[in-house]
Protein backbone atom coordinates (compact mmCIF):
# COMPACT_ATOMS: atom_id res chain seq x y z
CA UNK A 1 0.00 0.00 0.00
CA UNK A 2 1.50 3.35 -0.97
CA UNK A 3 0.16 5.21 2.10
CA UNK A 4 2.19 4.40 5.21
CA UNK A 5 2.52 5.67 8.75
CA UNK A 6 5.52 7.98 9.26
CA UNK A 7 5.61 7.35 12.99
CA UNK A 8 4.77 4.62 15.46
CA UNK A 9 1.28 5.89 16.29
CA UNK A 10 0.83 3.61 19.33
CA UNK A 11 4.14 4.83 20.82
CA UNK A 12 3.19 8.46 20.14
CA UNK A 13 -0.17 7.95 21.86
CA UNK A 14 1.58 6.37 24.86
CA UNK A 15 3.97 9.31 25.04
CA UNK A 16 0.96 11.64 25.06
CA UNK A 17 -0.53 9.71 27.99
CA UNK A 18 -2.89 7.44 26.06
CA UNK A 19 -1.87 3.82 26.56
CA UNK A 20 -4.01 1.14 24.93
CA UNK A 21 -5.76 0.29 28.20
CA UNK A 22 -6.85 3.90 28.67
CA UNK A 23 -7.92 4.18 25.02
CA UNK A 24 -10.16 1.12 25.34
CA UNK A 25 -11.44 1.96 28.83
CA UNK A 26 -12.42 5.51 27.85
CA UNK A 27 -13.83 4.20 24.54
CA UNK A 28 -11.65 6.56 22.52
CA UNK A 29 -11.30 3.85 19.86
CA UNK A 30 -11.91 0.14 19.70
CA UNK A 31 -9.52 -2.79 19.70
CA UNK A 32 -10.07 -3.37 15.98
CA UNK A 33 -8.74 0.11 15.15
CA UNK A 34 -5.79 -0.32 17.53
CA UNK A 35 -4.95 -3.61 15.82
CA UNK A 36 -5.12 -1.98 12.38
CA UNK A 37 -2.71 0.73 13.55
CA UNK A 38 -0.34 -1.89 15.01
CA UNK A 39 -0.29 -3.82 11.74
CA UNK A 40 0.21 -0.72 9.58
CA UNK A 41 -3.22 -0.81 8.00
CA UNK A 42 -5.13 2.35 7.29
CA UNK A 43 -7.93 3.38 9.64
CA UNK A 44 -11.13 5.32 9.03
CA UNK A 45 -11.18 9.07 8.63
CA UNK A 46 -12.98 9.33 11.97
CA UNK A 47 -10.21 7.39 13.71
CA UNK A 48 -7.56 9.48 11.98
CA UNK A 49 -9.37 12.60 13.21
CA UNK A 50 -9.39 11.20 16.76
CA UNK A 51 -5.66 10.43 16.63
CA UNK A 52 -4.87 13.91 15.31
CA UNK A 53 -6.94 15.43 18.11
CA UNK A 54 -5.17 13.38 20.79
CA UNK A 55 -1.71 14.12 19.40
CA UNK A 56 -2.48 17.71 18.36
CA UNK A 57 -1.14 17.10 14.87
CA UNK A 58 -2.13 17.06 11.20
CA UNK A 59 -2.75 13.90 9.12
CA UNK A 60 0.43 14.69 7.17
CA UNK A 61 2.39 14.34 10.41
CA UNK A 62 1.19 10.72 10.63
CA UNK A 63 0.98 9.54 7.02
CA UNK A 64 3.15 9.61 3.93
CA UNK A 65 2.81 8.51 0.33
CA UNK A 66 5.54 6.11 -0.78
CA UNK A 67 5.60 5.41 -4.48
CA UNK A 68 5.72 1.69 -5.15
CA UNK A 69 8.02 0.28 -7.79
CA UNK A 70 6.19 -0.69 -10.99
CA UNK A 71 5.43 -4.37 -11.37
CA UNK A 72 7.77 -5.61 -14.13
CA UNK A 73 6.22 -8.87 -15.29
Secondary structure, 3 states (H helix, E strand, C coil): CCEEECCCHHHHHHHCCCCHHHHHHCCCCCHHHHHHHHCCCCCCHHHHHHHHHHHCCCHHHHEEECCCCCCCC
